[in-house]
Amino acid sequence: MKSLQAQTDRESRSTRRIAAYLRREDGQELRTLLTNISSRGCRLSGKETLSVDELVRLDVPRVGSVAATIRWVREGEAGAE
């Protein structure tokens, strides 16, 4: 059974899909799609492989640049906080 906190976090996620850019520490800029967005993080979809604990910046339209850490990685997807 999920905890109440986990249920609350899941319910507060946005179903929107936002095209954005991810900037790595070396300056490489990648296109990404943000989904499953919450106040604490989001899912990233793209062609490039990211690494757990990698520090990145997300350039999000109408929001600006947001620092994030990659928390999990699967083929073509990653979780950022």
C-alpha positions in Angstrom: 0.0 0.0 0.0 1.4 3.4 -0.9 1.9 6.0 1.8 -0.3 9.0 1.9 2.7 11.2 0.9 3.4 9.1 -2.2 -0.3 9.3 -3.2 -0.3 13.1 -2.7 2.9 13.5 -4.8 1.5 11.4 -7.6 -1.8 13.4 -7.6 0.0 16.7 -7.8 1.9 15.8 -11.0 1.1 17.7 -14.2 0.1 15.7 -17.3 1.5 18.5 -19.6 4.3 17.8 -22.0 6.8 20.6 -22.4 9.6 20.8 -24.9 12.8 22.1 -23.2 16.6 22.1 -23.5 18.9 20.3 -21.1 22.3 21.7 -20.6 25.1 19.5 -19.3 28.0 20.8 -17.2 30.3 20.6 -20.3 27.9 23.0 -22.1 26.4 20.4 -24.4 22.8 21.3 -25.0 20.2 18.6 -25.7 16.5 18.7 -26.6 14.3 17.0 -24.1 10.6 16.6 -23.3 9.4 17.2 -19.8 6.5 15.1 -18.5 5.1 13.9 -15.2 6.0 17.3 -13.7 5.7 18.0 -10.0 7.0 20.6 -7.6 10.0 18.4 -6.9 10.9 17.1 -10.3 10.0 15.6 -13.7 10.5 12.9 -16.2 12.8 13.7 -19.1 12.6 12.0 -22.5 15.2 12.2 -25.2 17.8 10.4 -27.3 20.9 11.0 -25.2 21.9 8.9 -22.2 22.2 10.7 -18.9 23.9 9.5 -15.7 22.5 9.1 -12.2 23.7 12.1 -10.0 24.6 14.1 -13.2 24.0 17.9 -12.6 22.1 19.6 -15.4 20.2 22.8 -16.2 16.8 22.7 -17.7 15.9 25.6 -19.9 12.1 25.7 -19.7 9.9 28.1 -21.8 8.2 30.7 -19.7 9.9 29.4 -16.5 13.6 30.0 -17.2 16.7 28.0 -16.3 16.3 25.4 -13.5 19.1 23.4 -11.9 18.4 19.7 -11.5 20.1 16.4 -10.6 19.4 13.2 -12.5 18.0 10.7 -10.0 17.2 7.6 -12.2 17.8 6.6 -15.8 16.0 4.1 -18.1 16.4 3.7 -21.9 15.4 7.1 -23.4 14.1 8.4 -20.1 15.4 9.9 -16.8 14.1 11.4 -13.6 15.2 14.9 -12.5 14.9 16.6 -9.2 
